[in-house]
Amino acid sequence: MTILTTEQTTTRTGGRIEIRGTMHPRFDEVLTPEALEFLAQLHDRFGQRRCNLLAARDDRRREISQGANLDFLAETRHIREDANWQVAGTGPGLEDRRVEITGPTDRKMTINAMNSGAKVWLADHEDATSPTWFNVIDGQLNLADAIRRRIDFTADNGKEYRLGETTPTIVFRPRGWHLPENHLRYVDERGQSGVVSASLVDFGLYFFHNAKELLATGTGPYFYLPKLENHREARLWNDVFTFAERHVGVPYGSVRATVLIETITAAFEMEEILYELRDHCAGLNAGRWDYLFSIIKTFRDRSKRWVLPNRGQLTMTQPFMTAYTELLVATCHRRGAFAIGGMAAFIPNRSDPEATARALEKVSADKRREAAAGFDGSWVAHPGLVATAQAEFDEVLGDAPNQISRQRPDVHVTAADLLDLRIEGGEITVEEGLKVNIRVAMLYIASWLRGTGAAAIYGLMEDAATAEISRSQLWQWIHQGVVTQDDGIPVVRTRIEGCIERVLREDLDRFEGDRLDEAAGLLAEIVLSDDYPAFLTIPAYKHLTKDTVL
């Protein structure tokens, strides 16, 4: 292994990017002087706007905490009422998205996803990836190799993995605007160091190395955009795309972006988000787990009205979730955009065929509901679910690639519909509430700290979103004085602290290097504190990178 020194980084008029991480084999193929130059230019132009938008998020959250109500924006009414504009829509290779498989970009998972039979692979550097320095840059190498069909892998047991003849269209998901990349440093022209945006790093490296190759092979540089909170953040992405296309020398509009509507504030600005990205936009996705996390986070300190029950009761058939998904479908199809449904996270278990059959029935019902509601496709987390999900969309779509032309004039969703969180029979209990949240959060954090961001937990493929729900509910239940209904005992700090300790010592299997003690400490820190971290991954990232930043 070698280390790239500051003297080897690219310099220019304006800022520069310095590398603070170890250079593993082939990393120099990704972190070329030209690519670092491109990242520096992205930060020159867009770094401060990103910081300003993150500050505006904090201001808006404070307003809501103090009683401000969410509603559709009066100042953008003219955009919503103008029936004439449409988004760019389908790009080459994106016409049919009925099943999309999601997952991280390590070499084995890349090949499995490309051989899964899905129409699209969401190559994920966000919630399904633990952003170790190795994972971030190795993932870029694996993507470049997959795009050029030069990827293979041999497991420790000798099993070989190679690409099949037919592969899905790749849609890459960079990390969200809120996350830094600590293994790089931006230094401006005055010599002042600044934070490097993980979003711009992930996007910039993927686009710089692959945009022309993707277009030459008949697809294009396609992206999923996570965690957007408003249309101004979408505008920033659109400006990034426009600059990148010009800089690299590909036609304007080559990019196609699908935006995850996974925050409650973005749900009130769906049309505005589409409008800002209209020349680069393919559609919206119903990111349902992060959406629930956002609701809890946004209203965590308002009143008991905003408290949600056990996570197992937070289904897509609850009225406020139905309102959210119906509004998304209606909005997308009105503007010529894809509407992509949520994740099926079940992991088939060969040793328990009865449990697998029951789970597949639930997956079928979920995808049947989405297809009937007008969604054009949906997500699965495991290759074993592709056929089940596709069968439900085949039944509705037939030979048509999508149902974008299907309008939903019957949908009339109000602000009150989106914000009515009442759940009939909802309850908060010890086993399915407190303990499930603690177990899932602790096990996921430990996996993330070990470098695995898509973790198999109790038969489900969990990512950061479910851990975010779990820790956020625990924090809110403490601060809202919730009482568990099965025993009548208040949820207070000492009770949660003791429960974390008991789960750690009694409920979980242990092995060398499991990092569960560190995960338990981090969970206790963020749940028992008066301060609420906006994202679990921000304090966790400090743990992840404490020994790897040079």
N, C-alpha and C positions, 0 to 999 in steps of 0.2 A: 504494500500500500504506500502511496505517496501523498504528500500534502501540497496543494497549490498555494504558493505564497502570494502575498499582496503584490509583489513586483510582477507576478505573472498574470494578474487580472487586467482586464482591458481598461484603458483610460481614454478620456475624451473630454471635450468641452461640455461641461455639465457633470452629472453624477456618475459614479461607477459602482459596480457590484464587487464585493470582496467575498471570498469563500472562507468559511470558518468550520467546515466539516471535512472529515477524512475523505481522501480520494481513493475509492475502491476501484478494482479493475473495470475498465470501460467507462467510468464516470466522465472521462475527458471527451467521450463522444457526445455527451449531453451538454456538459459545461464548457462549451467551446468559447473562445474569445468573442465570436460573432453573436452567439446566443446570450452571453453576459452583457454585451453591448445592447442587445434588444431589451433585455430585462431592465437595464439602466434607463433606457429611453422611456419604457413604460412607467417607471417610478418617477422620472423627471416630470412627466406630463400628468400622471394620474394619482400619484402617491398622496399628495395633500388633499385632493378631493375625497379620496377614500377616508382619510382621517376626519375630515369635516362631516362626512355623512355618518360616521360612527358616533361622533359627538352629538349629531342631531338625533340619532336613535336614543341616546341617553336622555336628552331633553324631552323627547316625546314620551318616554316611559315615565318620567317624573310627572308630566302633566296628567297622564292616565292614573297614576298612583294617587294624585290629588283630586281625582273625580272627573276628569275630562272623559267624555264619551266618544267612542268610535262611531263614525258614520261615513257614508260615501262622500267624496270631496265635492264641495260646492264649486270650487274654482276650476275643476276639470269637467264639469257637467257637459260642456260643449263637445268634449271628446266622446263621451258616452252616448250623446244624442246624435252624433254625426254617423249616419248609417253607411257612408260611402267608403270608408277606409277598410283595408284588409291587410293581414300580415303576409309576409313572403311565402309562408307555408312550407309544403314538402320540398325537400331538396333531393337530389339523386340518391337513391338507396334508402330513403326515409318514407317512401310512400306507404309502406305497410309496417305498422309497429304493434301488431296485435299482441305479441309477447316480447317483453324486454327482460333480460336477465341482468341482475346487478351483482357487483362483487369487486374485490380489490384487484390490484394489478401485479401481484407476484406471478412468477413465471408459470407455475402449475395452474393457478386459477385462471390466468389469461387463456391458456390453451383449452381448459375445460369450458370456459365461457364461449370461446370461439367455436367449439364443437358441440354446443348445447342444443342446437336446432332452433334457438330463439331468432327473432327477426332483428333484434337490436341488442348489443351489449352495452350497458351503462358501466363503463370503466371508471371505477370510483376512487378518487383520491380524497374524498371527504369522509362521510360518516362510517364507511366500511373499511377505512384504512387508518391504521395507527401511523401518524406522520413521523416515524423515525427518519433520520437522514437517508439511511439505506433504502427504506421503502419508497421514499419520494423519488429518488433518482433512479433506482433500479426499476421502479414502475415505468418511468419514462423510457428506459431502454427496452423493456418488454413490449410496450406499446409500439415503439418504432420497429422492433423486430416483427411483431404480429402484422403490422400494416404492410411490411415488405415480404411477408410470408417466409421468414427465415428463422422462425422460433421453434425450438424443441426443448425437451426437458427429460431427464432421466432421474427417477426417484431413487432413494437409498436401497430399495428392494430390487432395483434393476428394471422396473417398469418404465417403458418409454412413452412419452406423450408427444404427438405431432399434430399439426393442423389437418383437418379434413378438407374436402373439396369445397364445400359450401360453408361460408362463415357469415355472421351477422354484421350489420353496419355498426361501427363504433361511435358511441356518444360519450365523450369524456366529461367527468364532473370534477372541476377543481375545488379546492377548499374555499370556504366562505370568506366574505370581506373582513370578518372580525379576526381572523387568525393570522399570526405572524409566521415567518420562516426564520428560525433562529440561527440556522447554519449558513445563512448569507447575511451580508450587511450592506446597506446602501450608504454611500459617502457622497455628499453633495460637493459642488464645485468649490465651496469654502472649507472643505475638509470636515464638515460636521456629519457625524454618523446618525443614521435613522433606521427605523424598523423596516424590514422588507415584508411586503404583503405576500402571504402564501397564495392568495388568489392569482396575483399577477405572475408569480413564479410558475405555478402549475399550468396556467393558461399559456404563458409566454413560451415555456420550453416545449410544450406539446405543439403549439401553433407553429413556432419557428421551424421545428424539425420536420413537421409532417403535413402542413397545409398543402403544399404543392404535390406531394406524393399522393395524398388522399384524393385530390381533384383529378390527378392523372389516372387513378384506378377507378374512377367513376362514382365516388362519393364526395366527401368534403369534410372540412373541419367543423365538427358538430359538438355542441356543448350542452350540458345540464348546468343551470345556474342555481346554487343553493342559498337558502337563508335570506333572500331579499325581503326587505321590510316595506319598501315603497317604490314608487315609479322613478324617483330620482336616482336610486341605486341601479335601476334598470338602465337609465339614461347613461350612467357612467360606463356600464358594460358595453352599451352600444357604441360609445365613443372609443372605447378600447378596441372593439372589433374593427371599426372604421380605420383607426390608425394602423392596426396590425396588418390589415389587408393591403393598405398602401405601402407600408414598410417592406413587407415580404414580397409584394408584387403579384398578388392574386386579385381577381376581379372583385369589385365592390358587391357585397351581398353573398359572398361565398360561404360565410359563416351561417349556421342555423343554430339557434339557441332554443332550448326548452326550459322554461322557468318553473321551478318547484314553488307552488303556493303552499308554503309550510309555516307561515307566520300569520297571526290573526290580522295584523295591520295590512299585509299584502292582500288578504282576502277582500278588503274594501277597495283595492286598486287594481283589480285584474285587468280591466280594459285599458287603464292608463299604462300598466306595465307592457301589455301587448303593443300599445301605440308607440311607446318609446323605442321598442325593439323591432318595429314593424318590418323594416328592411332586412332584418337578420333573424326573424322569429319563426319557429316552427310550431310552438304550442306551450301548453301549461301541463303540469303534473300535480296531482293531489297527494302531496307528501304528508300523509295523515298522522304519522307518529310525531313528527316534528311540529305539526300544526297543534296537536294537543299539548305538547311541551310549551309552545308559544303562548297558548291560552293561559296555562298555569303560571308561566313566568310573568306575563303582562299584567295579570290581575291578582297576583299572589298576595298583595297586602291591602286589597280593597275591602272585602267583607266576606262573610261566610257564603254569600250568594254565589261567589266565584269558585268555591271549593268543589272539586270533582271527586267522585268515589273511586273505589278500587279500579286499577287499570283494566282488569278483566271485563269490567262493565262498560268500558268506553268503546263501544262498537260503532261501526259505520251506519247502523240503522237508527242510532239516536237522532232525534230531529235536528239538532244543531249541526251534526255532521252531514246529514242528508242535504240540508240547506247549502252547506259549503260545496259539496260535490255537484249538486244540480246547478248551482250558479256557475261553477267552473265549466261544466259541459256547455251550458247555454252560451256563456261568454265566448268560449273558444270557437264554437261552430258559427256563431254570428260573425266572427272575424276571420274565418277560413283557417283556423288553427287546430292542431291536434289537442285532444283531451286525453291524458294518460292517467290511468288509475293507480291505486296504491299497491303496496308490497304484500305478497304472500310469503311469509317467512318460515313456513314449516319445513323441517328437514325429514325426508323419508327415512324410515328405520327398517332395514331388512330383517332385523331380529324380532320385530313386533309387527307383523302384517296387519293385525286387527286395528292397532292404534294408527298405523299408516292409512288404512282404508277410511277410518273415521276422519282423519285430518284431511284426506283428499276430498272427501265429501264437503267439508267446510270450505276448502279452496274452490271447488266447483261452484258452490253456492255464492261465494264472494265474487267470483269472476262472472258468473251468470248475471248477478245483480248489476255489476259495472257495465257489461255489454248492453244489457237492456236499458240502462240509464243513458246510453249514448257515448260512453267512452270508446275511444278508438284502439285502445290497447291497455296493457297493465304490466305490473312488475312481478317477477318471481325471484327468489334468492337461491334456488337450487335447480340444477338441470333436471332433476326428477319431477319437477312441477311443470315443465314447459308444455308437455302434451296435454295435461289436465287443463291448464289455462287456455291453451290454444283451441281446444275442443269447444269451449264455451263461446269464444269470440268467433270461431268458424260458424257456429250455429246461427249467430246473428248477422255476421258480415257476409257469409257465403263467399262468392268470388270477388266481392268488392274489397279493395285494399284497406279501406277505412270508412267511417260514416260521418265525415266532416260535413257533408251536405245536409245531414239530418239536423234540422233546427228544433229548438225547444221553446216555442212561443208560450207554452203553458207555465214556464218557470217565472215566478215573481218572488224573489227573495228580498226581504227587508233587512235592515240593520238589526232589528229586534230578533229576527229569525236566527241570524248568525250568533247572537249573543245570549240566546236563551239556553242556558246550560242545565236546565232542570232534567234530571234523569229519574224516571219512575223506578222506585225500588232501589235507588242507589244507596250504597252503604260503604262505610269504612270499617274494616275488620282487622283483627290481629294477624291471622294467617295469610289471607289473600291480599291484605293491604300492607301493613307494616313489614312483615317478614318477606313477602314476595319482592317488595321494592328494595329492601336491604340486600337480599340475595342477588337479585338481578344486577343492581348497581355495583355491588362489590365484585361479583364475578366478571362483569364486563370491564370495570376499571382495571382489574388485575390482568385480564387478557390484553387490554390496550397498552398497559405499561410493559407487557412482554413483547409488544410489537405486532399483535394481531387485532385488527379492528373489526373483523366480522367473526363473531364468536358464537359457537353452538352452545346454547344454554337452555336446558330443559326442553329439548326438541325443537327449538326455534333458532333461526339465525338472527342474532341480535346485533344491532349496531349502536352508535352513540345516541341515537334518538330515544331508545327505550331506557337507557341509563339516565338520560336527561329528565324524562318523565318521572322516573323512580325517585331520584334525589330531590326534584322540585316538589313533588307531592309531600315528601317527608318534611321539607322546610316549611311549606305552606301549612301543613296540618299542625305543626308546632306553633306557628305564629298566629293561626286563627283559632287556637284553643279547641281543636277537634276532639271529640270523645269517640273511642272505638265502640261501635254499637253492640258487639257481641259480649263485651264485659263491662261497659260503662266507665272505663278508666280514661282520663284525659291523656292526650299525646303531648308529653313535655320532653324537654331536653334529656333529663336523666333517664327517662324511659327509653328513648331512642338510643342513647349512649349504651345502656345495658343490653338492649336488643342487638345492636351491632356486635358487641362483644360476644354474646351468646351464639349468634349465627356464625361468627368467625371460628369459635372454639368447638362448637357442637354440630353444626349443620353441614359443613362443607368439607369435601374430601381435600386433603392437602398433599402436595408433592414438592420436591426440591425446586426452588426457583419460581414458586407460584405467584409471588409478590402480593399475596392476599393481605398480609399484615400492612404493607404500604397502602394497598387499596382501601383497607378498613380505616386507616388513619386519615387518608384523604377524604373519604366519604364523611367521616365524623366531622372533619374540619369544615367542610362546605355546608353540611346539613345543620350543624349545631351553632354556626356563626350567626350573628345579627346581620352581617353583610351577605348578600346573595350574589355569587358570581353569575354573570350573564350567560356564560357557557362553562360547563364542566371541563371542557377540553382546554380552557385557558390555564387554570392552575395545574391541571394534569400534564400539560405540555412542558411546564417547568420541571416536573419530575422526570419526564421522558427524556429531556435534552440536557439535564444537569451535568452529565459526564461526557457528552459528545460534541459540545461546542468548543472549538479550539481557541 
